[in-house]
Amino acid sequence: MADVLQRLRKARVVIVVRADDASNAVAIAEALVDGGLVAVELTYTTPGAGAAIEKARSRLDDRILLGAGTLTTPEQVGEAVAAGADFLVSPHLNRGLLNTMLESGRLALPGVLTPSEVAAAFADGAEAVKLFPASSGGIAHLQALFGPFPEIKVVPTGGIAPEDVGAWLEAGAWAVGVGGKLAPRRLENDESRSELVKRSRSLCAQLRQDSTR
């Protein structure tokens, strides 16, 4: 769990994939990795998400830090773990679900928004949290949370554009989740795949440039 948390920190960005089907989810994940991005979250809003995670794990092996997202039931947690997910993400804070996620031994990122939810998540054993939807309160909300919780590790997600990742990292985010503003729901052809690889490389270059400032 600690190793995955540090790998997430090093990756700095997690691409959240909500695809039309499992085959598109895997194809998108492969294109993202080919573009240099290493942390990808395949969500359970995708039909056949468990199979997609298993196939992505098999094809990309240790080239990818693979997450399972939008987990809402213990059964999904079990399936995601069996499929090879490195970290587990829920859109909300449910204490029973969080306990199941933690018991799996994988890094758990429960979704939180309010100070009460942050406090409850860490009291129940979470090492890090997902701030969702991040766009609702913006960077000011993240910074306000660091007042009473200066040591929290937060992954803001929801409505964040690739060009804004650097600002969130500078504000103290552990890593930043980027979804539909980068990753499409499907790859229509070779051209759309090439475009995604290109956009992924552009984001990687942006992150490298930000790190040198």
Backbone as CSV, one residue per row, in Angstrom:
resi,resn,N_x,N_y,N_z,CA_x,CA_y,CA_z,C_x,C_y,C_z
1,MET,0.825,-1.200,0.000,0.000,0.000,0.000,0.869,1.264,0.000
2,ALA,1.910,1.273,0.845,2.794,2.435,0.913,3.533,2.629,-0.402
3,ASP,3.936,1.520,-1.023,4.637,1.599,-2.305,3.741,2.204,-3.379
4,VAL,2.488,1.780,-3.419,1.546,2.300,-4.417,1.290,3.779,-4.173
5,LEU,1.200,4.172,-2.913,0.982,5.576,-2.584,2.139,6.440,-3.103
6,GLN,3.358,5.941,-2.957,4.519,6.690,-3.450,4.578,6.689,-4.978
7,ARG,4.194,5.591,-5.586,4.144,5.547,-7.047,3.104,6.533,-7.585
8,LEU,2.021,6.673,-6.863,0.987,7.637,-7.245,1.531,9.059,-7.151
9,ARG,2.280,9.315,-6.115,2.899,10.624,-5.936,3.854,10.925,-7.092
10,LYS,4.629,9.915,-7.478,5.592,10.086,-8.566,4.879,10.303,-9.901
11,ALA,3.750,9.598,-10.100,2.993,9.731,-11.349,2.382,11.119,-11.473
12,ARG,1.897,11.661,-10.365,1.330,13.012,-10.247,-0.034,13.187,-10.907
13,VAL,-0.370,12.357,-11.855,-1.678,12.456,-12.491,-2.247,11.059,-12.700
14,VAL,-3.548,10.917,-12.459,-4.273,9.670,-12.689,-5.321,9.942,-13.752
15,ILE,-5.311,9.166,-14.807,-6.303,9.348,-15.856,-7.487,8.421,-15.585
16,VAL,-8.645,9.024,-15.419,-9.870,8.280,-15.102,-10.591,7.951,-16.408
17,VAL,-10.742,6.666,-16.674,-11.317,6.206,-17.940,-12.735,5.696,-17.716
18,ARG,-13.691,6.369,-18.347,-15.086,5.913,-18.370,-15.402,5.570,-19.820
19,ALA,-15.318,4.307,-20.135,-15.421,3.884,-21.530,-16.783,3.281,-21.835
20,ASP,-17.071,3.165,-23.132,-18.345,2.582,-23.559,-18.406,1.090,-23.297
21,ASP,-17.253,0.429,-23.314,-17.205,-1.012,-23.075,-15.794,-1.405,-22.667
22,ALA,-15.633,-2.678,-22.311,-14.347,-3.157,-21.793,-13.233,-3.053,-22.816
23,SER,-13.514,-3.382,-24.062,-12.466,-3.357,-25.079,-11.954,-1.942,-25.300
24,ASN,-12.854,-0.955,-25.284,-12.421,0.428,-25.413,-11.635,0.877,-24.188
25,ALA,-12.029,0.425,-23.021,-11.298,0.784,-21.800,-9.850,0.323,-21.878
26,VAL,-9.643,-0.906,-22.333,-8.283,-1.439,-22.443,-7.499,-0.692,-23.517
27,ALA,-8.141,-0.441,-24.654,-7.467,0.269,-25.745,-7.065,1.677,-25.324
28,ILE,-7.926,2.349,-24.579,-7.626,3.697,-24.090,-6.466,3.651,-23.106
29,ALA,-6.497,2.677,-22.195,-5.406,2.532,-21.224,-4.074,2.312,-21.932
30,GLU,-4.071,1.483,-22.954,-2.838,1.219,-23.704,-2.330,2.480,-24.389
31,ALA,-3.230,3.258,-24.958,-2.836,4.498,-25.630,-2.262,5.501,-24.622
32,LEU,-2.866,5.596,-23.454,-2.380,6.501,-22.419,-0.962,6.127,-21.989
33,VAL,-0.738,4.833,-21.779,0.587,4.359,-21.376,1.601,4.568,-22.495
34,ASP,1.191,4.325,-23.724,2.084,4.579,-24.860,2.467,6.050,-24.944
35,GLY,1.591,6.920,-24.449,1.874,8.352,-24.431,2.688,8.807,-23.239
36,GLY,3.030,7.867,-22.345,3.893,8.188,-21.222,3.229,8.302,-19.870
37,LEU,1.909,8.211,-19.829,1.188,8.277,-18.559,1.170,6.894,-17.920
38,VAL,1.355,6.822,-16.622,1.527,5.511,-15.991,0.406,5.134,-15.029
39,ALA,-0.377,6.104,-14.555,-1.446,5.807,-13.593,-2.803,5.965,-14.274
40,VAL,-3.547,4.873,-14.338,-4.836,4.857,-15.030,-5.875,4.192,-14.137
41,GLU,-7.038,4.805,-14.044,-8.148,4.275,-13.255,-9.282,3.871,-14.199
42,LEU,-9.600,2.591,-14.228,-10.714,2.095,-15.034,-11.939,2.008,-14.131
43,THR,-13.006,2.698,-14.517,-14.149,2.831,-13.617,-15.203,1.753,-13.831
44,TYR,-15.962,1.526,-12.776,-17.031,0.533,-12.823,-18.311,1.075,-13.435
45,THR,-18.273,2.255,-14.008,-19.378,2.689,-14.866,-19.214,2.110,-16.274
46,THR,-18.080,1.506,-16.531,-17.815,0.837,-17.814,-18.345,-0.585,-17.762
47,PRO,-19.197,-0.989,-18.696,-19.653,-2.379,-18.727,-18.464,-3.331,-18.852
48,GLY,-18.452,-4.371,-18.010,-17.353,-5.328,-18.049,-16.069,-4.791,-17.462
49,ALA,-16.180,-3.894,-16.479,-14.994,-3.247,-15.909,-13.999,-4.257,-15.338
50,GLY,-14.491,-5.285,-14.673,-13.599,-6.282,-14.097,-12.744,-6.961,-15.149
51,ALA,-13.375,-7.328,-16.254,-12.635,-7.960,-17.355,-11.637,-6.984,-17.962
52,ALA,-12.011,-5.707,-18.037,-11.107,-4.691,-18.584,-9.871,-4.540,-17.705
53,ILE,-10.064,-4.525,-16.391,-8.937,-4.413,-15.467,-8.016,-5.618,-15.607
54,GLU,-8.594,-6.788,-15.680,-7.796,-8.010,-15.813,-6.988,-8.003,-17.107
55,LYS,-7.597,-7.576,-18.195,-6.910,-7.553,-19.495,-5.836,-6.478,-19.524
56,ALA,-6.128,-5.314,-18.962,-5.134,-4.244,-18.906,-3.934,-4.669,-18.064
57,ARG,-4.199,-5.363,-16.963,-3.118,-5.863,-16.122,-2.245,-6.844,-16.890
58,SER,-2.888,-7.739,-17.633,-2.158,-8.746,-18.389,-1.321,-8.120,-19.504
59,ARG,-1.908,-7.170,-20.218,-1.222,-6.583,-21.375,-0.140,-5.590,-20.976
60,LEU,-0.389,-4.808,-19.924,0.526,-3.723,-19.577,1.427,-4.049,-18.388
61,ASP,1.064,-5.057,-17.627,1.877,-5.571,-16.525,2.339,-4.435,-15.621
62,ASP,3.665,-4.320,-15.404,4.158,-3.306,-14.482,4.393,-1.957,-15.144
63,ARG,3.995,-1.813,-16.405,4.074,-0.500,-17.062,2.992,0.444,-16.554
64,ILE,1.994,-0.118,-15.873,0.844,0.681,-15.461,0.598,0.563,-13.963
65,LEU,0.241,1.695,-13.351,-0.292,1.717,-11.993,-1.800,1.737,-12.176
66,LEU,-2.431,0.609,-11.917,-3.804,0.372,-12.358,-4.808,0.491,-11.220
67,GLY,-5.766,1.390,-11.402,-6.794,1.586,-10.398,-8.150,1.102,-10.859
68,ALA,-8.992,0.789,-9.891,-10.400,0.468,-10.141,-11.222,1.574,-9.503
69,GLY,-12.045,2.261,-10.305,-12.768,3.410,-9.800,-14.274,3.257,-9.794
70,THR,-14.939,4.215,-9.170,-16.393,4.231,-9.009,-16.884,2.925,-8.388
71,LEU,-16.165,2.467,-7.389,-16.559,1.256,-6.657,-17.660,1.621,-5.663
72,THR,-18.742,0.874,-5.709,-19.872,1.168,-4.821,-20.337,-0.040,-4.010
73,THR,-19.796,-1.232,-4.294,-20.210,-2.429,-3.563,-18.993,-3.265,-3.179
74,PRO,-19.102,-4.045,-2.092,-18.004,-4.945,-1.720,-17.699,-5.969,-2.815
75,GLU,-18.723,-6.381,-3.543,-18.515,-7.360,-4.619,-17.602,-6.787,-5.703
76,GLN,-17.784,-5.527,-6.037,-16.918,-4.885,-7.019,-15.482,-4.802,-6.507
77,VAL,-15.329,-4.516,-5.239,-13.991,-4.469,-4.647,-13.292,-5.808,-4.808
78,GLY,-13.998,-6.893,-4.458,-13.416,-8.223,-4.575,-13.029,-8.557,-5.999
79,GLU,-13.897,-8.211,-6.945,-13.620,-8.481,-8.351,-12.409,-7.683,-8.825
80,ALA,-12.342,-6.414,-8.449,-11.237,-5.556,-8.877,-9.896,-6.047,-8.336
81,VAL,-9.891,-6.475,-7.098,-8.664,-6.996,-6.494,-8.221,-8.266,-7.212
82,ALA,-9.171,-9.157,-7.453,-8.855,-10.403,-8.150,-8.351,-10.149,-9.564
83,ALA,-8.828,-9.054,-10.176,-8.436,-8.723,-11.545,-7.063,-8.078,-11.626
84,GLY,-6.536,-7.641,-10.471,-5.187,-7.094,-10.463,-5.067,-5.605,-10.239
85,ALA,-6.116,-4.952,-9.714,-6.044,-3.510,-9.455,-5.021,-3.209,-8.360
86,ASP,-4.262,-2.128,-8.551,-3.279,-1.700,-7.559,-3.891,-0.788,-6.512
87,PHE,-4.903,-0.009,-6.898,-5.562,0.871,-5.941,-7.060,0.926,-6.239
88,LEU,-7.826,1.282,-5.214,-9.280,1.214,-5.263,-9.868,2.585,-4.929
89,VAL,-10.844,3.009,-5.733,-11.392,4.354,-5.581,-12.918,4.302,-5.536
90,SER,-13.489,4.984,-4.565,-14.949,5.117,-4.503,-15.321,6.579,-4.707
91,PRO,-16.529,6.855,-5.201,-16.935,8.244,-5.415,-17.462,8.917,-4.153
92,HIS,-17.597,8.132,-3.086,-18.233,8.639,-1.871,-17.607,7.949,-0.665
93,LEU,-17.992,8.400,0.513,-17.520,7.788,1.742,-18.620,6.916,2.337
94,ASN,-18.398,5.621,2.294,-19.264,4.643,2.935,-18.358,3.805,3.827
95,ARG,-18.589,3.823,5.109,-17.633,3.233,6.044,-17.509,1.729,5.872
96,GLY,-18.612,1.058,5.567,-18.536,-0.376,5.326,-17.723,-0.693,4.079
97,LEU,-17.961,0.073,3.019,-17.230,-0.121,1.777,-15.749,0.188,1.974
98,LEU,-15.457,1.285,2.680,-14.064,1.638,2.943,-13.366,0.528,3.717
99,ASN,-14.028,-0.052,4.677,-13.433,-1.142,5.443,-13.092,-2.325,4.530
100,THR,-13.983,-2.643,3.598,-13.723,-3.724,2.652,-12.525,-3.393,1.768
101,MET,-12.443,-2.153,1.329,-11.318,-1.711,0.503,-10.001,-1.838,1.278
102,LEU,-10.007,-1.418,2.524,-8.798,-1.472,3.338,-8.392,-2.914,3.646
103,GLU,-9.370,-3.761,3.895,-9.080,-5.157,4.203,-8.443,-5.889,3.034
104,SER,-8.622,-5.363,1.832,-8.046,-6.001,0.647,-6.524,-5.854,0.595
105,GLY,-5.991,-4.900,1.360,-4.566,-4.639,1.334,-4.138,-3.688,0.238
106,ARG,-5.082,-3.272,-0.600,-4.783,-2.307,-1.653,-4.936,-0.882,-1.116
107,LEU,-4.297,0.052,-1.788,-4.482,1.460,-1.436,-5.930,1.846,-1.707
108,ALA,-6.584,2.446,-0.716,-7.976,2.855,-0.840,-8.073,4.366,-0.889
109,LEU,-8.824,4.871,-1.861,-9.068,6.307,-1.997,-10.573,6.548,-1.948
110,PRO,-11.129,6.729,-0.751,-12.561,7.019,-0.659,-12.849,8.446,-1.094
111,GLY,-13.996,8.662,-1.706,-14.380,10.000,-2.137,-14.881,10.830,-0.973
112,VAL,-14.360,12.042,-0.835,-14.779,12.956,0.228,-14.935,14.358,-0.353
113,LEU,-15.661,15.193,0.350,-15.785,16.597,-0.036,-15.715,17.517,1.174
114,THR,-16.363,17.119,2.260,-16.465,17.987,3.434,-15.404,17.653,4.492
115,PRO,-15.134,18.591,5.409,-14.209,18.297,6.504,-14.641,17.084,7.331
116,SER,-15.924,16.929,7.554,-16.404,15.787,8.333,-16.089,14.473,7.633
117,GLU,-16.230,14.452,6.308,-15.918,13.240,5.562,-14.413,12.956,5.566
118,VAL,-13.608,13.995,5.465,-12.153,13.813,5.541,-11.775,13.203,6.885
119,ALA,-12.291,13.768,7.961,-11.977,13.280,9.301,-12.428,11.837,9.482
120,ALA,-13.627,11.506,9.004,-14.152,10.152,9.146,-13.317,9.151,8.355
121,ALA,-12.903,9.524,7.156,-12.110,8.613,6.325,-10.782,8.274,6.989
122,PHE,-10.104,9.268,7.515,-8.816,9.009,8.147,-8.976,8.313,9.489
123,ALA,-10.052,8.596,10.206,-10.311,7.897,11.462,-10.524,6.412,11.224
124,ASP,-11.073,6.062,10.054,-11.326,4.662,9.731,-10.134,3.972,9.077
125,GLY,-9.031,4.703,8.885,-7.809,4.053,8.422,-7.334,4.400,7.034
126,ALA,-8.013,5.308,6.335,-7.575,5.678,4.991,-6.227,6.400,5.059
127,GLU,-5.357,6.096,4.099,-4.060,6.759,4.002,-4.135,7.995,3.108
128,ALA,-5.120,8.012,2.227,-5.301,9.125,1.290,-6.773,9.165,0.901
129,VAL,-7.190,10.291,0.324,-8.585,10.433,-0.076,-8.667,11.045,-1.469
130,LYS,-9.802,10.823,-2.091,-10.126,11.456,-3.367,-11.066,12.623,-3.077
131,LEU,-10.691,13.828,-3.478,-11.561,14.988,-3.312,-12.468,15.055,-4.533
132,PHE,-13.770,14.844,-4.309,-14.695,14.746,-5.442,-16.062,15.331,-5.083
133,PRO,-16.646,16.110,-6.024,-16.051,16.597,-7.266,-15.179,17.821,-7.014
134,ALA,-13.940,17.758,-7.450,-12.983,18.815,-7.145,-13.397,20.159,-7.711
135,SER,-14.053,20.144,-8.862,-14.418,21.403,-9.514,-15.464,22.188,-8.736
136,SER,-16.187,21.539,-7.840,-17.239,22.222,-7.085,-16.679,23.320,-6.189
137,GLY,-15.580,23.015,-5.514,-14.991,24.009,-4.625,-13.712,24.612,-5.164
138,GLY,-13.119,23.940,-6.144,-11.899,24.442,-6.747,-10.695,24.345,-5.827
139,ILE,-9.608,24.957,-6.273,-8.362,24.912,-5.525,-8.506,25.558,-4.149
140,ALA,-9.347,26.574,-4.040,-9.549,27.240,-2.751,-10.078,26.271,-1.704
141,HIS,-10.958,25.363,-2.127,-11.511,24.372,-1.199,-10.426,23.414,-0.730
142,LEU,-9.588,22.959,-1.666,-8.472,22.071,-1.297,-7.567,22.750,-0.280
143,GLN,-7.200,23.984,-0.551,-6.296,24.700,0.354,-6.928,24.931,1.718
144,ALA,-8.229,25.146,1.747,-8.916,25.339,3.025,-8.863,24.065,3.869
145,LEU,-8.939,22.913,3.220,-8.890,21.645,3.951,-7.538,21.421,4.611
146,PHE,-6.476,21.981,4.007,-5.154,21.801,4.594,-5.002,22.568,5.907
147,GLY,-5.912,23.511,6.175,-5.861,24.225,7.451,-6.007,23.284,8.633
148,PRO,-7.166,22.611,8.769,-7.347,21.686,9.884,-6.697,20.317,9.662
149,PHE,-6.361,19.998,8.402,-5.786,18.681,8.086,-4.490,18.861,7.266
150,PRO,-3.442,19.404,7.873,-2.236,19.749,7.104,-1.493,18.559,6.522
151,GLU,-1.692,17.372,7.071,-0.920,16.210,6.627,-1.677,15.313,5.642
152,ILE,-2.884,15.695,5.249,-3.667,14.786,4.412,-3.081,14.679,3.008
153,LYS,-3.242,13.490,2.446,-2.846,13.215,1.060,-4.130,13.170,0.233
154,VAL,-4.241,14.102,-0.694,-5.500,14.297,-1.422,-5.281,14.177,-2.928
155,VAL,-6.206,13.464,-3.573,-6.203,13.345,-5.034,-7.479,14.006,-5.556
156,PRO,-7.433,15.297,-5.906,-8.621,15.962,-6.443,-8.992,15.382,-7.802
157,THR,-10.276,15.164,-8.005,-10.764,14.543,-9.242,-12.151,15.101,-9.561
158,GLY,-12.414,15.263,-10.841,-13.748,15.704,-11.250,-13.741,17.098,-11.829
159,GLY,-13.817,17.184,-13.170,-13.893,18.476,-13.823,-12.570,19.194,-13.994
160,ILE,-11.453,18.500,-13.810,-10.135,19.127,-13.925,-9.592,18.915,-15.339
161,ALA,-9.186,19.997,-15.972,-8.618,19.938,-17.316,-7.119,19.660,-17.238
162,PRO,-6.552,19.027,-18.269,-5.112,18.734,-18.257,-4.247,19.957,-17.990
163,GLU,-4.620,21.089,-18.561,-3.800,22.292,-18.404,-3.832,22.868,-16.993
164,ASP,-4.751,22.372,-16.159,-4.862,22.872,-14.787,-4.194,21.973,-13.758
165,VAL,-3.640,20.853,-14.201,-3.037,19.893,-13.270,-1.931,20.544,-12.448
166,GLY,-1.069,21.305,-13.100,0.045,21.934,-12.401,-0.385,22.820,-11.254
167,ALA,-1.463,23.553,-11.441,-1.955,24.453,-10.386,-2.442,23.667,-9.177
168,TRP,-3.093,22.546,-9.417,-3.565,21.703,-8.309,-2.379,21.080,-7.562
169,LEU,-1.372,20.637,-8.298,-0.189,20.067,-7.654,0.524,21.121,-6.821
170,GLU,0.626,22.316,-7.364,1.277,23.408,-6.637,0.515,23.756,-5.369
171,ALA,-0.797,23.557,-5.396,-1.633,23.849,-4.224,-1.531,22.771,-3.155
172,GLY,-0.858,21.661,-3.468,-0.646,20.635,-2.455,-1.257,19.281,-2.730
173,ALA,-1.887,19.097,-3.897,-2.465,17.793,-4.219,-1.382,16.727,-4.284
174,TRP,-1.686,15.545,-3.784,-0.749,14.420,-3.831,-0.597,13.948,-5.277
175,ALA,-1.706,13.883,-5.966,-1.789,13.601,-7.398,-3.115,14.192,-7.850
176,VAL,-3.338,14.222,-9.153,-4.555,14.850,-9.678,-5.243,13.897,-10.643
177,GLY,-6.555,13.745,-10.487,-7.337,12.913,-11.399,-7.865,13.732,-12.569
178,VAL,-7.634,13.240,-13.764,-8.144,13.880,-14.982,-8.957,12.844,-15.743
179,GLY,-10.175,13.195,-16.125,-11.052,12.243,-16.781,-11.397,12.591,-18.203
180,GLY,-12.671,12.902,-18.416,-13.195,13.105,-19.755,-12.605,14.273,-20.506
181,LYS,-11.921,15.175,-19.815,-11.289,16.291,-20.507,-10.003,15.852,-21.217
182,LEU,-9.586,14.589,-20.996,-8.449,14.029,-21.726,-8.834,12.728,-22.425
183,ALA,-9.405,11.805,-21.679,-9.684,10.473,-22.207,-11.108,10.375,-22.764
184,PRO,-11.270,9.959,-24.016,-12.604,9.789,-24.595,-13.255,8.499,-24.092
185,ARG,-14.504,8.309,-24.432,-15.215,7.089,-24.040,-14.920,5.922,-24.985
186,ARG,-14.411,6.246,-26.168,-14.076,5.198,-27.118,-13.049,5.722,-28.119
187,LEU,-12.316,4.808,-28.716,-11.387,5.154,-29.783,-12.004,4.680,-31.094
188,GLU,-12.358,5.620,-31.931,-13.080,5.296,-33.159,-12.201,4.626,-34.212
189,ASN,-10.927,5.032,-34.263,-10.033,4.539,-35.311,-8.588,4.820,-34.915
190,ASP,-7.654,4.519,-35.818,-6.236,4.743,-35.551,-5.940,6.226,-35.327
191,GLU,-6.667,7.072,-36.024,-6.448,8.508,-35.887,-6.797,8.990,-34.484
192,SER,-7.911,8.514,-33.958,-8.304,8.932,-32.611,-7.339,8.375,-31.569
193,ARG,-6.815,7.188,-31.819,-5.811,6.632,-30.908,-4.535,7.472,-30.937
194,SER,-4.098,7.825,-32.122,-2.888,8.647,-32.256,-3.058,9.993,-31.581
195,GLU,-4.265,10.559,-31.677,-4.541,11.842,-31.033,-4.450,11.716,-29.523
196,LEU,-4.951,10.604,-28.955,-4.885,10.407,-27.511,-3.437,10.235,-27.061
197,VAL,-2.650,9.491,-27.820,-1.232,9.334,-27.494,-0.550,10.700,-27.506
198,LYS,-0.868,11.503,-28.506,-0.283,12.838,-28.629,-0.657,13.705,-27.436
199,ARG,-1.913,13.686,-27.034,-2.365,14.491,-25.897,-1.728,14.006,-24.593
200,SER,-1.520,12.700,-24.493,-0.865,12.141,-23.315,0.578,12.610,-23.226
201,ARG,1.262,12.591,-24.350,2.645,13.066,-24.379,2.731,14.544,-24.032
202,SER,1.751,15.303,-24.495,1.720,16.725,-24.195,1.560,16.967,-22.697
203,LEU,0.698,16.182,-22.055,0.508,16.321,-20.613,1.782,15.937,-19.870
204,CYS,2.445,14.879,-20.308,3.707,14.465,-19.677,4.754,15.577,-19.802
205,ALA,4.826,16.189,-20.979,5.785,17.281,-21.180,5.443,18.458,-20.275
206,GLN,4.158,18.737,-20.122,3.726,19.812,-19.241,4.138,19.539,-17.798
207,LEU,3.980,18.298,-17.354,4.359,17.925,-15.989,5.857,18.060,-15.770
208,ARG,6.629,17.660,-16.770,8.082,17.800,-16.651,8.481,19.270,-16.572
209,GLN,7.837,20.087,-17.378,8.139,21.516,-17.371,7.766,22.150,-16.041
210,ASP,6.610,21.758,-15.503,6.176,22.293,-14.211,7.144,21.918,-13.098
211,SER,7.708,20.719,-13.179,8.599,20.237,-12.103,9.934,20.974,-12.074
212,THR,10.277,21.642,-13.165,11.555,22.359,-13.216,11.435,23.821,-12.799
213,ARG,10.208,24.278,-12.577,10.009,25.678,-12.206,10.366,25.927,-10.757
